[in-house]
Amino acid sequence: MDASSKQYFDILLVEDNPADVRLTIEALNDLKSDKRLFVAKDGEEAMDFVKGEGEFIGARRPDLILLDLNLPKKNGLEVLEELKSDPEYKRIPVVVLTTSGSERDIIATFNLHANSYIQKPVEYENFLEAMDTLRIYWFKTSRLPPR
């Protein structure tokens, strides 16, 4: 079954900053009911969610991961490396969504096979525009891999 024939999409937001979580939820609020957003507050929680372990036993594998780089317990690069080195999880698209505009971070994430890199815009209107572009690309234009 491909993503276009699913009843809904699951998005995992990996973000430790409550203000950024709220901002992302608000920006994605216009998503129809066929999309669900889950939040992991650190890298270890993100991996538990993806693997369906710990408090996330039985969780569906996300269709898309929005990953911050600056996380407690396990940073975003470590999460990305773990995901992309595991045949079970490497096909899950990962969009790095971070405040960092560092060339070193951009290169590191693409070396670890991130699917996209978005520097979080500071202005809310620009952030809304970035989220709308992300939504259109990943859920209307692109075809996601099967689970």
N, C-alpha and C positions, 0 to 999 in steps of 0.2 A: 504494500500500500504506500503510495507516495503522499507527501505532505499536502498536496492540493485536494486529496480525497478524504482527509481526516475531518473529524467533527470539530476539533479545536487544537490549538497550538499551545505548548507550554514553554514559557520563557523563564529562565533562571537568571535573576539579577544577583550578582555577587558584589555586595557593597556594604562597607562597615559604617559609613557616615549616614546617620538617620535623615539629615537634611537632604542629602543626595538621593536617598531612597524615596523620600516624599516627592522630590522634584521629578524623578523618573516616573513614579506612579502617576503624578499629575500629567506629565507630558505624554504618557502612553494611555491616558484615560479615554481617549477617543477610539481606542481599539474596540472592535465589536466583541460580543460575548464568545466568539470562537477562539479567544486568546486568554490565557491565564498567566499571571505573573506571580512567581515565587521568589522569595528573598532569602539569601544566605548571607550572614553577617561576617564571615571569615572564610579563609581558604579551606580549612578542614571541614566546616559545615557544607561548603559547596561540594566537596568530593563525597561526603556522606549522602547528600541529596542525589547526585548523579548516580552513585552506586546503589542507592536504595538501602542504606545502612543506618544504624543508630536510630534516631528519632524519625528518620525518613523511610523506614521499611515500607515497601509497597508503593513508594512514589514513582510516578511515571518518569522515564528519562526525558530531560528537556529537549525541545526541538531546536532551541537557540540559547546560548549563554551570553549574557552581557557581563563582562568581567573587568572589575577595577584592578589596578596593579598594586596599590598600596593597601594591603590587607593584613590583619593580625593572624597569628598562628602559622599560616602558610600564605606567602604572598602570591600575587597574580601570576607571576612568571612560573612559580613552582606548580601552581594549579594547571596552568597551560601545558607545561612540560609533562605532567602526569597524565592529563587527558590525551594529548597528542601522541604519547608513546605507548598507549594502550589500545590494541586493535579493537577492543570492545567500545571505546569511547571516542576514538580519533575522528570519526565522521561527524560528531556533533559540532555544528558551526559555532565558533567563538568570536564574538566581537569585543575587542578591548575597548572599554569605555572609561576613560581616565582623565584626570586633570593634566597629566604630564604631556608635554610637547617635546620631550627630550628625544633627540635623534637616536641616542643609545637605547632608549626604551622601545622606540618604534622598530629598530633593527632587531632587537632581542625578541620581540613578540612575533615578528614575521619569521625569524629563524626557527622559532618554536611552532610555526605553522598556524598562527592566528589567521582567521579568515578576513578580518578587517580591524582597523584601528581608528577610533574616533576620539579626538581630544574634546572633552566636555566644554562646550561654549560657556562663557561666564554669564552672558545676558540670557535671561529666560526665553525671550522670543527666538533667539538663535538656537537655544537648546531644544525648543519645541520643533523648530524646523529640522534639526538633526534627527530627532526621534521620528518625525514624520517620514523623512527620507529613508531611515532604517526600516520603518514599518512597510513602506511601499516596496522597497527592494527585497527584503527577506520574506515577506508574506504575500506579495502580489506578483512580483517579477521573477524571483528566483524559485527554483524547485529545491526543496530540502530533501536530504537523504532519508530513507526509511529508518525506523528505529532498529 
